[in-house]
Amino acid sequence: MRSLLLALFILAAPLPIDGLVDKTEFEGKEVVLVNPHRDYWGQEEWGSLEDYGYIPLRLLTPSKLIAWKVDVDVTHPYAYEEDAPKALWKSIPSHHQQVRVVFEPGLPDSILQELHNKVETYVGKQLPPLDGGHLASLKMKWDSNLKQEWLTELPGILWLEPELRTVGRNLDSAVLLSGGENQTYPAGWAFGLNGTGVVVGVADTGIDADHSCFRNVSNSSIGPDHRKLLHVNTSIDDWDYSGHVDYRHGTHTAGILGCHPFATAMGDNIPPAVMSLGYDTRLVVQDIVSEEGWLPPEVDLLLAESAMYGGYLHSNSWGDDTTDYTVRSGDFDAFTREFPWTLPLIAPGNNGGFVLEPANARNVLAIGASTKDTVPDRWVSSVHGETDAETRGIFALAPGVSVVSARSDGSPDTFNAGQYTSSG
């Protein structure tokens, strides 16, 4: 009866109640284990922790690790315990904002479910099931009556990140055309550096598939026999339409990656300025913008689909406006760790500040923008510096000012050949 009354009270008025959650209800707890015998935890020691009642989760330093203590009464024969750090809030949530609760890696499913139930008790309402993956997480809608301290003190939580609006970014890399003063084409083409045999995936606002840069020279439809488009995923949207947020961004990006104008491919014209350095590159296009805005799926789905068609390079010119290492950053790192032959290239941002997510992932290339002057320099709006975690931020700069590329007209079956310039 007492528990029923408490549940009814929470549902009726989800107000902050200090001490509502009794942490002793957990069978175990999160602790830091310190190895006093040497400077690091060896693989054998890590593997033997479960024999002593500890589930190792992650390293803090070579000699300190986070572990889940299965029973509060167990002890390690020589390592000593310290209090686990509190969960971090990536930013302050606002009323009714979606918040993602991210749990420690490596927790057993039973513990994750127990934590899920505990969060439900905190907020006083039923929550959706856990999202699995390298970093399991839980989505909830924030209420101004809730206290942030509730979740930071709950064991097993790694961080909490309010969900932000995903926005597009202009491509922060561009084709560097080189060669003699009177040369009408890049010098690299003479050495076969033209993208032959290369497939690139690009997740963006879609593509104007009948543009001169991409349309076929035969009647073959999009697929293995198409000269440019191996695959176009239209499950979210099917064109680079006028009226959509960041309209033309995807077509412009795809043109930079692999524009080969129809007339040039037919041998009728010399290469124009819009032609890509890697003009023979083939594309796997994923349209992730609809009339509702940016709707990026899970990262592993994008990368896996691209890789199925041989697109081990993957372009992503979008992200959330935060420098924090997010779940999406972690998903990029997890995928490339499991499939090390893949390489995402990510736009790091155009606000002149520091590297934004997911370009702050460890296993991706963040390409900033430079000017195209005689003595090039970093473009003033391109982000710079290290990441918040003090890891390498920008990998390289490429010309990103007044880049000429394909221009979508927003309509299928018009067979346009428009072009325009963009910076970033």
N, C-alpha and C positions, 0 to 999 in steps of 0.2 A: 504494500500500500504506500509506504514511504517513497519508494522509487517511482511509482506511478504519479504521485502528487508532484514530485520534483520534475518529472518529464512534462506534465501538463503546465507547470509553472514556466518552464523554459520555452515551450511552444507559444504560450500566451504572451510572454514578455521577455525577449532575448536580451536582457540587460546584463551588464558586467557584474559578475558575482565572484569576488575574490575567494579563492580556496574551493571553487566548485569542483575542480578536478583533483582527485587524490592520486598523486603519482605512485603511491604504494600499490595501486591496483594492478600495475604492470608486473608481469612475472620477472622481467629483467629491466635493465636500464642501459643508457649510452654512457660510455666512459672513455677517457684517454688512458692508454697503457704506455708507460715509459720503460724502456729497456735500459737498466742501469749498468749492465755488464759491458756494453760496447756502443759504438756510435750509430748502429743501425739495426733494424730488424731483418734478419736473413730469411730466405725463402723457407727453410726448414722450420724456423721458429714461427713464422706466419702460419704455416700449415698445421702446426701442432696446437695452436691456440684453442681450437674447438675441443681438444682433449681436456682442457682446463675450464671449459664452460664459457668461452668467449668466441664471438663470431667477428672476425676482422672485417672492417668495412673500407677504410682508406688510410693512407699515410698523411700525417700532418707535417712531420719532419722525418729524416731517416731513422730517428730513435723514438719517435712518438707516433702512435696510430690511434685511430678511432675504432672502437669495438663495441659490439652489443653484448652486454653481460647477461647471459641467459638466466641466471639466478642471482639475486642480490647477495646471497651468502657465499658464493664461490670466490676463491682468491687464486692468483697466479703465484707459482712457487718463488719467483724472484722479481718480476715486473711489479711496479707500483702504479696505483691509479691516481688520476687527477680528474677534476670535473670536466665534462665535455663542454666545448664552447656553445653558446646559445646560437640559435638559428638567426640568420641575417635577413633583414628586410631590404630588398633591392631598391625600393622607393616607397614613399608613403601612399597608401591606397586612399581613394576617395569613395564616398558613399555610392553603393551599387556597382562599383568597379569589379570586374572579374579578377580574382587573385588565384595564382597557381601555387599550391603548397608542394614543395619539392622535397622528397625524402632522401635519406642517406643511401648511397649505392650499396648493393649487396645484402640488404635486409631480407630475411625470409618472407615468403608470402603471408605466413601466419602473423608475423609481427606487423607487416604493412596493413593487413586487415584490421588488426587491433588499433593501430594508429588512426586508420580511417574512421573507425567507430568512435575513437576518442575526439577527433575533430568534429564529428557530427554532434557529440555531446556539448562541445564548446559552443557551436553556433546555434544549437537548438533546432536543427532541421535536417531532413534527409538530404544527402549529397550524392552526386553521381559516382559510379565506380571509379576505381583508380585507373589512370593511364599508365600502362606498362612501359618498358624500355630500359635503357641504361640507367636513367634517373626516373624512377617511378614518381608520379605526381598526381595531384588532386585539384580540381577546379572548384571554386566556390565564389559566391557573390558577397562582397564585403558590405557589412552593415556598420553605420556610424556608431551604433551602440556597443560594438565589440571592442575589445582591447587588443592592441597589437602584442602586448606582453604575454597574452594567453599562448599564442602559437610559438613565440620565440623560446619559451621555457619548456615546451613539450619535447621530450626526447625523441630522437630519430628523425627530426626535421633538419634538412641541410640549409635551405633558404626559402624565402617567400618572395614571389615576384608578381606585382600587379601587372595584368596584361595591358599592353599599350597598342595603339593603332599602328598597323604595319603600313609603311609608306615606301614609295618607289625611290630609287636613286638613279641618276644618270650613270652611264658606264664610265668608270674611272680609269679606263685604259683605252688607247686608240692606236690606230695603225701608224707606225713610224715608217714613212716613205723615205727611202734613201737612194742615192745613185748620182750619176754625173749631171751636170747642169743642163745638158741637152737631152737627157734620157727621158723617155716617155713612160717608163715603167720602173718599178722598184728593182734594185740590183739583185735582191734575194731570189727573184724569180728565175734568174739565170742559173741558180744553183739548185733549183727544184724546191725552194722554200715557198710553197704556195698552198699548203694545206691538203695536198693529195694524201688520201688514206686516213685523214683525221676526221673524227666525228665529235661534235661539241653539243652538249645539252644546254638549253637555255630556258629558264623559268622566268616568265615576265608577263607583259600585258597581252601576249599573243602575237600574231604575225599577219600581215597583209600577204597572203600566200600567192596571190596572182600578180604581185609586184614584179617588175622586170628583173630585180635582183634574184628572185627565187623561182619564178614559174618555169615550167619544164619546156624543153625544146621538142618534146614529143607529146603524144596523147596519154602517156603513163600518169596514173594518179599518184598521190602521195604514198610513198612506200619504198621498197628496196630498189625499184627501177627509176625512181625520180632522181634527177641530177642533183637536187639540193636538199629536199625535205624527206628524210627517212621516216619520220613519224611526227604527227602533231596531235597532242593530247587535248581533246576538246570536251573533257568531262565537266569542266567548270565554265568554259566559254569557248567560242569557236572562231573568233576574229579579233583583230585589233580595231575595235569599234570607236567611232566618234561618240563623245559623251561619257565614256568610261574614264575613271581617274587615271592620270598619266597616259592618256591616249597618245599613240605613236611611239611610246618608249620602247615597247617590245620589238617593233619592226626596225627602229633605228639601231637597237642593240644587235639584233640578228644580222643586219646589214654590215655592221662593223666586224662581226665574226666571220661572215662568209658571203658577202654580196658578189655575185658574178652576173652582171647585166646580160639580159637576153641577147641583145645585138652583138655584144662582144663574144659571148659563147658561140654564136652562130658564125663568127668570123667576119662580121660586117663592119664593126667599129673598132677603133683602138681603145685601150682601157681608159675609162673616164675616172674622174676624181672619186666618184662614189664606190669604185671597185675596191674590194677588200684585199689586203696583203695576202690573206689566206683564202683566196677566192674559190679554191677547190674544196674547201671544207664542207662537209655535209652536216645537217642540223637535226637535232631532236628538240622540238619546240613544245613547251608545256605552258598553256595559257592559264594563268592563275589569277586573272582579274576579270570580274564580271561587272554588271551594272551596280552590284552591291559594294564594289571596291576590291581591295587586295584580299584574296582568300587562299594564302599559301597552305598546301597540305603539309603533312609531316615530312621532314627533310629526307628521311630514309626512303620514302616512297618516290620522291623526285629523283634522288640519286640512283636508286635501284632501277627505275624505269629507263633512265638515260643509259645506264651501263648495259642493260639488256640489248640495246641497239648499238653498242660499242662506244657510247658517249661517256668516256671516262673523265673527260674534262667537262666541267659544269659551271655555267655562268649564272650568278645570282646578284642582280643589281637592286636589292631591296632589303629591308629589315626594319626593326623597331628603333626609335630614337632614344637609345640608352647605351651607355658604355659598359653596362654590367654584363658579366658572363651569364647567359641565360640557358634555359633548357634547350633552345634551338642551337645555341653555340655548342652545347654538349653533344647534341645529336649529330652535328657535323663531325665532331671529333670521334664519336663512337663509330660512325659508319666508316670513316677513313682509316680508323684503326683496324677494323675487321676486313676492309677491302683497300689495302694500302696502295693499290695501283690506280685508285681514283683520286682526282684532284679538283676540289671546288675552287673557283675564283670568285671573290666576293667584293662588291663595292663597299668601301669602308665609310662612306658618307661625304657630304658636301657642305658641312656647316663650319669648316675651318677649325674645328675643335679636335677631339681625340677619337680614336677608333670606335665605331659603333658596332653593336651586335648585328649579325653573327660573324662579322669579319674579325672579331677578337678571338675566334676559335683557334686552337693551337695548330691544327692540321690543314689549314686552308691558306690560300694566297690572297692577301689584301693588297690591291693595286691602287695606289693613289694617282692623282692627275698632275701633270706638269704642263708648263707653257710650251709653245712651239717657236720660241725665239731662237736667235743664233746661239745664245748662251741660255739654255733652258733652266727653269727654276720651278719649284713647287708652285702650282696654281694656288692663289690665295684662299680659295674656298675649299680646297682639298684637306681632308683630315690628316693628322700627322702624329708622330710620337709613339710611345709604347702603349700597351693596353693597361687597363686598371690593375691587372695582375702583374704588371712589370715584365710581361713577355714581349717578344718582338711584335710590333704592330704592323706598320706598312712594310711589305716585302719589297716593293719596287714602285717607281713612278713610270707612267707612260703618257705620251701626249694626250691631253684631254680638253683642249680648248678649241672651239670652232671646228668640231669634227663633222665632216660631211658623210651622210649615210642615207639609207632608204627612208622614205616618208610614206606612211600609210594614208590612204584617202578615206578609210573607214568603211569601204563598200566592197563586197565580193564582185567578181566578174567585170571589173572595170579595166583590168590589165594596165594599171598606171605605171609610170616610171619616175614618180616624183622623188625629190631629194631635198634635204634641209640640213642646216648645221646646228649643233648643240654642244654645250660645254658641260664638263663635270665628270 
